Amino acid sequence: MFTTRGSVKTDNAAKYLVQLCKHFAHKVTVDLGETSGDVAFPMGPCTITATDDALIFDGQSEKAEGIEKMKGVIIVHLDKFAWREAPLNYRWEDGQA
């Protein structure tokens, strides 16, 4: 199993959590809570968590390519929603479980 843990600093984490989850819910199953959302991407599950000053992404995939695709989907969408804060500084730590 391949994993990734990403983060991006933003004072609007809660807002972007809701936007991302509602948008992804048009295509995949999403379970949105108050401070986190579980997204069932085709390449694997990802939990998005909003803190006071950041969004945290915890994803898993059976393939390394799935992790890269997941990160790409997240970056493309968050960059669109957070265009006023551009450029965002994403930090990713990939691994294997």
MOPAC internal coordinates of N, CA, C and O (Angstrom, degrees):
PM7 1SCF
backbone

  N    0.0000 0     0.00 0     0.00 0    0    0    0
  C    1.4535 1     0.00 0     0.00 0    1    0    0
  C    1.5294 1   108.24 1     0.00 0    2    1    0
  O    1.2310 1   120.39 1   -49.18 1    3    2    1
  N    1.3004 1   116.85 1   130.82 1    3    2    1
  C    1.4596 1   122.94 1   177.05 1    5    3    2
  C    1.5213 1   108.82 1   -98.14 1    6    5    3
  O    1.2310 1   120.87 1   -34.90 1    7    6    5
  N    1.3214 1   115.94 1   145.10 1    7    6    5
  C    1.4670 1   120.41 1  -176.85 1    9    7    6
  C    1.5227 1   110.62 1  -132.07 1   10    9    7
  O    1.2310 1   121.42 1   -19.62 1   11   10    9
  N    1.3101 1   114.90 1   160.38 1   11   10    9
  C    1.4511 1   121.24 1   171.23 1   13   11   10
  C    1.5172 1   108.89 1  -145.30 1   14   13   11
  O    1.2310 1   121.13 1   -33.62 1   15   14   13
  N    1.3188 1   115.44 1   146.38 1   15   14   13
  C    1.4614 1   121.78 1   172.87 1   17   15   14
  C    1.5196 1   105.15 1  -131.19 1   18   17   15
  O    1.2310 1   121.57 1   -62.54 1   19   18   17
  N    1.3056 1   114.60 1   117.46 1   19   18   17
  C    1.4533 1   120.31 1  -178.89 1   21   19   18
  C    1.5014 1   111.37 1  -120.59 1   22   21   19
  O    1.2310 1   121.58 1   -20.91 1   23   22   21
  N    1.3248 1   114.58 1   159.09 1   23   22   21
  C    1.4585 1   119.21 1   175.84 1   25   23   22
  C    1.5183 1   109.32 1  -149.92 1   26   25   23
  O    1.2310 1   121.69 1   -26.12 1   27   26   25
  N    1.3116 1   114.37 1   153.88 1   27   26   25
  C    1.4552 1   121.76 1   175.08 1   29   27   26
  C    1.5230 1   107.21 1  -145.76 1   30   29   27
  O    1.2310 1   120.78 1   -50.21 1   31   30   29
  N    1.3093 1   116.11 1   129.79 1   31   30   29
  C    1.4664 1   121.68 1   179.82 1   33   31   30
  C    1.5226 1   109.63 1   -76.14 1   34   33   31
  O    1.2310 1   120.39 1   -48.49 1   35   34   33
  N    1.3294 1   116.86 1   131.51 1   35   34   33
  C    1.4532 1   122.82 1   175.66 1   37   35   34
  C    1.5229 1   108.89 1  -164.94 1   38   37   35
  O    1.2310 1   120.84 1   -38.74 1   39   38   37
  N    1.3124 1   115.99 1   141.26 1   39   38   37
  C    1.4659 1   120.50 1   175.15 1   41   39   38
  C    1.5222 1   111.90 1   -80.41 1   42   41   39
  O    1.2310 1   120.56 1   175.27 1   43   42   41
  N    1.3347 1   116.54 1    -4.73 1   43   42   41
  C    1.4697 1   121.87 1  -178.12 1   45   43   42
  C    1.5244 1   111.93 1  -111.25 1   46   45   43
  O    1.2310 1   120.11 1  -148.63 1   47   46   45
  N    1.3149 1   117.40 1    31.37 1   47   46   45
  C    1.4623 1   121.56 1  -174.84 1   49   47   46
  C    1.5271 1   112.57 1   -57.71 1   50   49   47
  O    1.2310 1   119.96 1   134.72 1   51   50   49
  N    1.3136 1   117.67 1   -45.28 1   51   50   49
  C    1.4731 1   120.37 1  -178.32 1   53   51   50
  C    1.5294 1   111.04 1   -62.36 1   54   53   51
  O    1.2310 1   120.47 1   138.69 1   55   54   53
  N    1.3108 1   116.71 1   -41.31 1   55   54   53
  C    1.4668 1   121.71 1   178.55 1   57   55   54
  C    1.5273 1   110.75 1   -62.67 1   58   57   55
  O    1.2310 1   120.63 1   133.02 1   59   58   57
  N    1.3361 1   116.40 1   -46.98 1   59   58   57
  C    1.4599 1   119.85 1  -178.33 1   61   59   58
  C    1.5213 1   112.10 1   -69.87 1   62   61   59
  O    1.2310 1   119.83 1   148.11 1   63   62   61
  N    1.3300 1   117.94 1   -31.89 1   63   62   61
  C    1.4598 1   120.85 1   174.97 1   65   63   62
  C    1.5255 1   109.66 1   -57.02 1   66   65   63
  O    1.2310 1   120.62 1   130.28 1   67   66   65
  N    1.3172 1   116.41 1   -49.72 1   67   66   65
  C    1.4662 1   121.24 1  -179.35 1   69   67   66
  C    1.5266 1   110.66 1   -63.37 1   70   69   67
  O    1.2310 1   120.15 1   134.39 1   71   70   69
  N    1.3255 1   117.32 1   -45.61 1   71   70   69
  C    1.4649 1   120.61 1  -179.35 1   73   71   70
  C    1.5261 1   111.10 1   -60.84 1   74   73   71
  O    1.2310 1   120.46 1   131.79 1   75   74   73
  N    1.3270 1   116.72 1   -48.21 1   75   74   73
  C    1.4587 1   119.72 1  -179.71 1   77   75   74
  C    1.5200 1   111.75 1   -61.13 1   78   77   75
  O    1.2310 1   120.51 1   132.07 1   79   78   77
  N    1.3274 1   116.63 1   -47.93 1   79   78   77
  C    1.4650 1   120.02 1  -177.41 1   81   79   78
  C    1.5215 1   112.05 1   -64.64 1   82   81   79
  O    1.2310 1   119.97 1   138.00 1   83   82   81
  N    1.3173 1   117.66 1   -42.00 1   83   82   81
  C    1.4705 1   119.66 1   178.47 1   85   83   82
  C    1.5209 1   110.94 1   -65.26 1   86   85   83
  O    1.2310 1   120.57 1   141.54 1   87   86   85
  N    1.3228 1   116.52 1   -38.46 1   87   86   85
  C    1.4609 1   119.57 1   178.81 1   89   87   86
  C    1.5330 1   110.87 1   -66.99 1   90   89   87
  O    1.2310 1   120.29 1   131.62 1   91   90   89
  N    1.3334 1   117.05 1   -48.38 1   91   90   89
  C    1.4641 1   120.23 1  -179.44 1   93   91   90
  C    1.5261 1   111.26 1   -63.09 1   94   93   91
  O    1.2310 1   120.01 1   150.44 1   95   94   93
  N    1.3298 1   117.58 1   -29.56 1   95   94   93
  C    1.4694 1   121.51 1  -178.33 1   97   95   94
  C    1.5294 1   112.75 1   -64.66 1   98   97   95
  O    1.2310 1   119.96 1   165.38 1   99   98   97
  N    1.3216 1   117.68 1   -14.62 1   99   98   97
  C    1.4670 1   120.30 1   175.88 1  101   99   98
  C    1.5269 1   111.45 1   -70.46 1  102  101   99
  O    1.2310 1   120.43 1   158.77 1  103  102  101
  N    1.3437 1   116.79 1   -21.23 1  103  102  101
  C    1.4625 1   120.11 1  -176.37 1  105  103  102
  C    1.5238 1   114.77 1  -122.53 1  106  105  103
  O    1.2310 1   120.11 1   152.23 1  107  106  105
  N    1.3443 1   117.39 1   -27.77 1  107  106  105
  C    1.4641 1   120.76 1  -177.46 1  109  107  106
  C    1.5263 1   109.76 1  -134.59 1  110  109  107
  O    1.2310 1   120.82 1   -11.94 1  111  110  109
  N    1.3243 1   116.03 1   168.06 1  111  110  109
  C    1.4569 1   121.21 1   178.65 1  113  111  110
  C    1.5325 1   109.53 1   -75.02 1  114  113  111
  O    1.2310 1   121.59 1   -48.10 1  115  114  113
  N    1.3413 1   114.57 1   131.90 1  115  114  113
  C    1.4634 1   121.47 1  -179.72 1  117  115  114
  C    1.5250 1   108.29 1  -133.35 1  118  117  115
  O    1.2310 1   120.81 1   -43.35 1  119  118  117
  N    1.3274 1   116.05 1   136.65 1  119  118  117
  C    1.4614 1   121.90 1   174.11 1  121  119  118
  C    1.5277 1   106.57 1  -117.42 1  122  121  119
  O    1.2310 1   120.77 1   -75.46 1  123  122  121
  N    1.3302 1   116.13 1   104.54 1  123  122  121
  C    1.4630 1   121.97 1  -175.45 1  125  123  122
  C    1.5174 1   110.83 1   -99.52 1  126  125  123
  O    1.2310 1   120.91 1   -54.85 1  127  126  125
  N    1.3272 1   115.87 1   125.15 1  127  126  125
  C    1.4553 1   122.32 1   174.85 1  129  127  126
  C    1.5196 1   109.75 1  -108.40 1  130  129  127
  O    1.2310 1   120.28 1    14.58 1  131  130  129
  N    1.3201 1   117.06 1  -165.42 1  131  130  129
  C    1.4612 1   121.02 1  -178.13 1  133  131  130
  C    1.5147 1   112.94 1   -69.73 1  134  133  131
  O    1.2310 1   119.98 1   138.27 1  135  134  133
  N    1.3281 1   117.65 1   -41.73 1  135  134  133
  C    1.4621 1   120.09 1  -176.58 1  137  135  134
  C    1.5223 1   113.43 1  -122.59 1  138  137  135
  O    1.2310 1   120.03 1  -177.26 1  139  138  137
  N    1.3366 1   117.54 1     2.74 1  139  138  137
  C    1.4607 1   119.07 1   178.81 1  141  139  138
  C    1.5196 1   110.92 1  -153.13 1  142  141  139
  O    1.2310 1   121.59 1   -17.84 1  143  142  141
  N    1.3116 1   114.56 1   162.16 1  143  142  141
  C    1.4532 1   120.90 1   177.30 1  145  143  142
  C    1.5125 1   109.69 1  -141.16 1  146  145  143
  O    1.2310 1   120.84 1   -40.72 1  147  146  145
  N    1.3306 1   116.00 1   139.28 1  147  146  145
  C    1.4565 1   122.15 1   176.80 1  149  147  146
  C    1.5230 1   108.25 1  -103.35 1  150  149  147
  O    1.2310 1   120.84 1   -59.70 1  151  150  149
  N    1.3275 1   115.99 1   120.30 1  151  150  149
  C    1.4581 1   122.18 1  -176.36 1  153  151  150
  C    1.5235 1   108.57 1  -112.04 1  154  153  151
  O    1.2310 1   120.53 1   -53.68 1  155  154  153
  N    1.3335 1   116.59 1   126.32 1  155  154  153
  C    1.4659 1   122.08 1  -179.45 1  157  155  154
  C    1.5235 1   109.23 1   -95.61 1  158  157  155
  O    1.2310 1   120.68 1  -105.21 1  159  158  157
  N    1.3507 1   116.31 1    74.79 1  159  158  157
  C    1.4592 1   120.54 1   176.87 1  161  159  158
  C    1.5278 1   109.32 1   -65.55 1  162  161  159
  O    1.2310 1   119.78 1   -26.53 1  163  162  161
  N    1.3407 1   118.02 1   153.47 1  163  162  161
  C    1.4754 1   119.87 1   176.95 1  165  163  162
  C    1.5267 1   112.59 1   -59.83 1  166  165  163
  O    1.2310 1   120.10 1   149.57 1  167  166  165
  N    1.3415 1   117.42 1   -30.43 1  167  166  165
  C    1.4619 1   120.53 1  -178.64 1  169  167  166
  C    1.5155 1   113.14 1   -83.63 1  170  169  167
  O    1.2310 1   120.21 1   168.59 1  171  170  169
  N    1.3424 1   117.21 1   -11.41 1  171  170  169
  C    1.4561 1   121.31 1   178.48 1  173  171  170
  C    1.5130 1   111.70 1   148.89 1  174  173  171
  O    1.2310 1   120.15 1   -12.93 1  175  174  173
  N    1.3264 1   117.33 1   167.07 1  175  174  173
  C    1.4644 1   121.10 1  -176.91 1  177  175  174
  C    1.5252 1   112.62 1   -77.44 1  178  177  175
  O    1.2310 1   121.71 1   -29.19 1  179  178  177
  N    1.3256 1   114.34 1   150.81 1  179  178  177
  C    1.4580 1   120.81 1   176.72 1  181  179  178
  C    1.5237 1   108.54 1  -141.96 1  182  181  179
  O    1.2310 1   120.63 1   -47.96 1  183  182  181
  N    1.3203 1   116.40 1   132.04 1  183  182  181
  C    1.4578 1   121.82 1   173.54 1  185  183  182
  C    1.5240 1   107.54 1  -104.16 1  186  185  183
  O    1.2310 1   121.29 1   -52.80 1  187  186  185
  N    1.3277 1   115.13 1   127.20 1  187  186  185
  C    1.4647 1   121.72 1   177.53 1  189  187  186
  C    1.5188 1   106.70 1  -108.52 1  190  189  187
  O    1.2310 1   120.44 1   -53.46 1  191  190  189
  N    1.3260 1   116.77 1   126.54 1  191  190  189
  C    1.4590 1   122.05 1  -178.30 1  193  191  190
  C    1.5186 1   109.69 1  -122.01 1  194  193  191
  O    1.2310 1   120.85 1   -45.73 1  195  194  193
  N    1.3308 1   115.98 1   134.27 1  195  194  193
  C    1.4593 1   121.64 1   176.57 1  197  195  194
  C    1.5200 1   109.38 1  -101.30 1  198  197  195
  O    1.2310 1   120.89 1   -52.59 1  199  198  197
  N    1.3265 1   115.90 1   127.41 1  199  198  197
  C    1.4604 1   121.59 1   172.16 1  201  199  198
  C    1.5277 1   106.99 1  -109.41 1  202  201  199
  O    1.2310 1   120.34 1     4.41 1  203  202  201
  N    1.3205 1   116.95 1  -175.59 1  203  202  201
  C    1.4661 1   119.82 1   179.84 1  205  203  202
  C    1.5218 1   112.89 1   -61.69 1  206  205  203
  O    1.2310 1   120.48 1   149.83 1  207  206  205
  N    1.3413 1   116.69 1   -30.17 1  207  206  205
  C    1.4600 1   118.48 1  -173.92 1  209  207  206
  C    1.5336 1   114.70 1  -135.48 1  210  209  207
  O    1.2310 1   120.38 1  -163.27 1  211  210  209
  N    1.3496 1   116.88 1    16.73 1  211  210  209
  C    1.4677 1   118.38 1  -178.83 1  213  211  210
  C    1.5162 1   111.95 1  -161.96 1  214  213  211
  O    1.2310 1   121.42 1   -20.29 1  215  214  213
  N    1.3259 1   114.89 1   159.71 1  215  214  213
  C    1.4590 1   122.94 1   166.68 1  217  215  214
  C    1.5172 1   106.58 1  -106.97 1  218  217  215
  O    1.2310 1   120.86 1   -44.20 1  219  218  217
  N    1.3366 1   115.96 1   135.80 1  219  218  217
  C    1.4592 1   122.76 1   179.03 1  221  219  218
  C    1.5299 1   107.67 1  -117.10 1  222  221  219
  O    1.2310 1   120.67 1   -45.35 1  223  222  221
  N    1.3300 1   116.33 1   134.65 1  223  222  221
  C    1.4589 1   122.13 1  -179.74 1  225  223  222
  C    1.5278 1   108.81 1  -119.71 1  226  225  223
  O    1.2310 1   120.24 1   -55.72 1  227  226  225
  N    1.3317 1   117.14 1   124.28 1  227  226  225
  C    1.4650 1   122.41 1   176.39 1  229  227  226
  C    1.5254 1   107.83 1  -120.71 1  230  229  227
  O    1.2310 1   120.83 1   -72.79 1  231  230  229
  N    1.3416 1   116.01 1   107.21 1  231  230  229
  C    1.4590 1   120.56 1  -176.13 1  233  231  230
  C    1.5079 1   113.30 1  -120.61 1  234  233  231
  O    1.2310 1   121.42 1   -22.03 1  235  234  233
  N    1.3394 1   114.89 1   157.97 1  235  234  233
  C    1.4613 1   122.89 1   178.71 1  237  235  234
  C    1.5230 1   108.63 1  -137.95 1  238  237  235
  O    1.2310 1   121.21 1   -31.90 1  239  238  237
  N    1.3208 1   115.30 1   148.10 1  239  238  237
  C    1.4617 1   120.51 1   175.44 1  241  239  238
  C    1.5220 1   109.28 1  -154.30 1  242  241  239
  O    1.2310 1   120.35 1   -27.35 1  243  242  241
  N    1.3048 1   116.95 1   152.65 1  243  242  241
  C    1.4609 1   121.87 1   176.71 1  245  243  242
  C    1.5223 1   110.74 1   -71.90 1  246  245  243
  O    1.2310 1   119.84 1   158.02 1  247  246  245
  N    1.3451 1   117.90 1   -21.98 1  247  246  245
  C    1.4610 1   121.98 1  -176.37 1  249  247  246
  C    1.5221 1   110.50 1  -126.55 1  250  249  247
  O    1.2310 1   120.96 1   -31.76 1  251  250  249
  N    1.3278 1   115.76 1   148.24 1  251  250  249
  C    1.4650 1   120.64 1   176.82 1  253  251  250
  C    1.5295 1   110.50 1   -61.15 1  254  253  251
  O    1.2310 1   120.42 1   143.55 1  255  254  253
  N    1.3314 1   116.81 1   -36.45 1  255  254  253
  C    1.4623 1   120.52 1   178.56 1  257  255  254
  C    1.5291 1   111.28 1   -62.63 1  258  257  255
  O    1.2310 1   120.67 1   148.30 1  259  258  257
  N    1.3201 1   116.32 1   -31.70 1  259  258  257
  C    1.4615 1   120.84 1   178.07 1  261  259  258
  C    1.5168 1   111.54 1   -64.70 1  262  261  259
  O    1.2310 1   120.37 1   141.80 1  263  262  261
  N    1.3242 1   116.89 1   -38.20 1  263  262  261
  C    1.4682 1   121.23 1   177.74 1  265  263  262
  C    1.5237 1   109.62 1   -64.51 1  266  265  263
  O    1.2310 1   120.49 1   135.10 1  267  266  265
  N    1.3281 1   116.67 1   -44.90 1  267  266  265
  C    1.4664 1   120.04 1  -179.85 1  269  267  266
  C    1.5281 1   111.23 1   -63.74 1  270  269  267
  O    1.2310 1   120.56 1   139.91 1  271  270  269
  N    1.3207 1   116.53 1   -40.09 1  271  270  269
  C    1.4691 1   120.31 1   178.61 1  273  271  270
  C    1.5257 1   110.29 1   -65.90 1  274  273  271
  O    1.2310 1   120.22 1   137.97 1  275  274  273
  N    1.3309 1   117.19 1   -42.03 1  275  274  273
  C    1.4614 1   121.78 1   179.20 1  277  275  274
  C    1.5293 1   110.45 1   -60.30 1  278  277  275
  O    1.2310 1   120.82 1   132.33 1  279  278  277
  N    1.3267 1   116.04 1   -47.67 1  279  278  277
  C    1.4608 1   120.20 1   179.52 1  281  279  278
  C    1.5241 1   110.13 1   -60.52 1  282  281  279
  O    1.2310 1   120.30 1   139.16 1  283  282  281
  N    1.3287 1   117.02 1   -40.84 1  283  282  281
  C    1.4578 1   120.91 1   179.09 1  285  283  282
  C    1.5145 1   112.86 1   -61.76 1  286  285  283
  O    1.2310 1   120.57 1   136.05 1  287  286  285
  N    1.3294 1   116.52 1   -43.95 1  287  286  285
  C    1.4733 1   121.37 1   179.08 1  289  287  286
  C    1.5286 1   110.08 1   -62.20 1  290  289  287
  O    1.2310 1   120.44 1   134.88 1  291  290  289
  N    1.3177 1   116.76 1   -45.12 1  291  290  289
  C    1.4646 1   120.86 1  -179.61 1  293  291  290
  C    1.5232 1   110.52 1   -62.87 1  294  293  291
  O    1.2310 1   120.28 1   132.58 1  295  294  293
  N    1.3216 1   117.07 1   -47.42 1  295  294  293
  C    1.4655 1   120.82 1  -177.82 1  297  295  294
  C    1.5208 1   111.78 1   -62.50 1  298  297  295
  O    1.2310 1   120.08 1   132.89 1  299  298  297
  N    1.3250 1   117.45 1   -47.11 1  299  298  297
  C    1.4699 1   120.74 1  -179.39 1  301  299  298
  C    1.5202 1   111.06 1   -57.95 1  302  301  299
  O    1.2310 1   120.53 1   133.63 1  303  302  301
  N    1.3223 1   116.59 1   -46.37 1  303  302  301
  C    1.4664 1   119.60 1  -176.48 1  305  303  302
  C    1.5225 1   112.08 1   -72.78 1  306  305  303
  O    1.2310 1   119.78 1   135.38 1  307  306  305
  N    1.3267 1   118.03 1   -44.62 1  307  306  305
  C    1.4578 1   119.22 1  -179.31 1  309  307  306
  C    1.5281 1   110.96 1   -65.71 1  310  309  307
  O    1.2310 1   119.96 1   142.19 1  311  310  309
  N    1.3209 1   117.69 1   -37.81 1  311  310  309
  C    1.4661 1   119.90 1   176.56 1  313  311  310
  C    1.5236 1   111.51 1   -59.39 1  314  313  311
  O    1.2310 1   120.12 1   142.68 1  315  314  313
  N    1.3242 1   117.37 1   -37.32 1  315  314  313
  C    1.4753 1   120.81 1   177.86 1  317  315  314
  C    1.5263 1   111.08 1   -67.86 1  318  317  315
  O    1.2310 1   120.39 1   135.94 1  319  318  317
  N    1.3296 1   116.87 1   -44.06 1  319  318  317
  C    1.4569 1   120.06 1  -178.20 1  321  319  318
  C    1.5273 1   112.26 1   -71.10 1  322  321  319
  O    1.2310 1   120.47 1   147.91 1  323  322  321
  N    1.3131 1   116.70 1   -32.09 1  323  322  321
  C    1.4712 1   121.49 1  -173.90 1  325  323  322
  C    1.5270 1   111.88 1  -107.16 1  326  325  323
  O    1.2310 1   119.93 1  -148.29 1  327  326  325
  N    1.3131 1   117.74 1    31.71 1  327  326  325
  C    1.4637 1   120.88 1  -175.69 1  329  327  326
  C    1.5269 1   112.91 1   -57.70 1  330  329  327
  O    1.2310 1   119.87 1   152.64 1  331  330  329
  N    1.3243 1   117.85 1   -27.36 1  331  330  329
  C    1.4643 1   120.21 1   179.09 1  333  331  330
  C    1.5321 1   112.30 1   -68.68 1  334  333  331
  O    1.2310 1   120.73 1   159.34 1  335  334  333
  N    1.3309 1   116.22 1   -20.66 1  335  334  333
  C    1.4617 1   121.49 1  -178.15 1  337  335  334
  C    1.5310 1   112.76 1  -100.53 1  338  337  335
  O    1.2310 1   120.37 1  -175.03 1  339  338  337
  N    1.3174 1   116.90 1     4.97 1  339  338  337
  C    1.4707 1   121.30 1  -175.01 1  341  339  338
  C    1.5219 1   111.37 1   -60.46 1  342  341  339
  O    1.2310 1   120.03 1   -34.97 1  343  342  341
  N    1.3111 1   117.56 1   145.03 1  343  342  341
  C    1.4665 1   125.49 1    -4.50 1  345  343  342
  C    1.5281 1   111.24 1   -87.35 1  346  345  343
  O    1.2310 1   121.06 1   -38.25 1  347  346  345
  N    1.3219 1   115.58 1   141.75 1  347  346  345
  C    1.4663 1   120.56 1   176.02 1  349  347  346
  C    1.5287 1   108.88 1   -81.15 1  350  349  347
  O    1.2310 1   120.65 1   -31.61 1  351  350  349
  N    1.3156 1   116.37 1   148.39 1  351  350  349
  C    1.4621 1   122.06 1   179.94 1  353  351  350
  C    1.5246 1   109.24 1  -107.24 1  354  353  351
  O    1.2310 1   120.64 1   -81.95 1  355  354  353
  N    1.3283 1   116.39 1    98.05 1  355  354  353
  C    1.4613 1   122.02 1   179.73 1  357  355  354
  C    1.5218 1   109.67 1   -84.60 1  358  357  355
  O    1.2310 1   120.84 1   -39.94 1  359  358  357
  N    1.3264 1   116.01 1   140.06 1  359  358  357
  C    1.4637 1   122.20 1   173.45 1  361  359  358
  C    1.5261 1   107.09 1  -124.40 1  362  361  359
  O    1.2310 1   120.73 1   -52.54 1  363  362  361
  N    1.3224 1   116.21 1   127.46 1  363  362  361
  C    1.4617 1   121.99 1  -178.19 1  365  363  362
  C    1.5211 1   110.28 1  -125.36 1  366  365  363
  O    1.2310 1   120.99 1   -40.49 1  367  366  365
  N    1.3101 1   115.72 1   139.51 1  367  366  365
  C    1.4602 1   123.17 1   172.51 1  369  367  366
  C    1.5205 1   107.88 1  -126.30 1  370  369  367
  O    1.2310 1   120.56 1   -71.03 1  371  370  369
  N    1.3175 1   116.53 1   108.97 1  371  370  369
  C    1.4509 1   122.08 1  -179.31 1  373  371  370
  C    1.5235 1   110.10 1   -95.39 1  374  373  371
  O    1.2310 1   121.27 1   -28.04 1  375  374  373
  N    1.3276 1   115.17 1   151.96 1  375  374  373
  C    1.4576 1   119.39 1   179.70 1  377  375  374
  C    1.5054 1   111.07 1  -160.85 1  378  377  375
  O    1.2310 1   121.19 1    11.51 1  379  378  377
  N    1.3227 1   115.33 1  -168.49 1  379  378  377
  C    1.4509 1   122.49 1   176.75 1  381  379  378
  C    1.5159 1   108.41 1  -134.49 1  382  381  379
  O    1.2310 1   121.53 1   -40.73 1  383  382  381
  N    1.3351 1   114.68 1   139.27 1  383  382  381
  C    1.4623 1   120.51 1   179.56 1  385  383  382
  C    1.5129 1   110.04 1  -107.38 1  386  385  383
  O    1.2310 1   120.10 1   180.00 1  387  386  385

